[in-house]
Amino acid sequence: MDRRTFLAFSTASLALSPRDAPPVRGQKGLRLSTTWWLVSKLPVPDALALLTRLGYDGYEMFDWRDPRVMDTFVSLKDKYPLSCE
């Protein structure tokens, strides 16, 4: 598959949330995650809610060095079904 075909497929598939897609028999499916940078301008609770609503399974690379940010993620980990990859 070339880059143009892949981009056309991936752009078209964004309309379908992974949780709405029908399961494929014999396959466990793909886990969908994103980098935190894409939602980093939002407050953490709003960003986690948005990622959950959009059907993501996880996120990667938030700023874990700031104790306040880390505490926010820890306090919200049970509220949203997302994993930190």
Summary of the structure (lengths in Angstrom):
residues: 85
radius of gyration: 14.9
end to end distance: 27.0
largest distance: 43.7
contacts: 168
relative contact order: 0.16
helix: 41%
strand: 9%
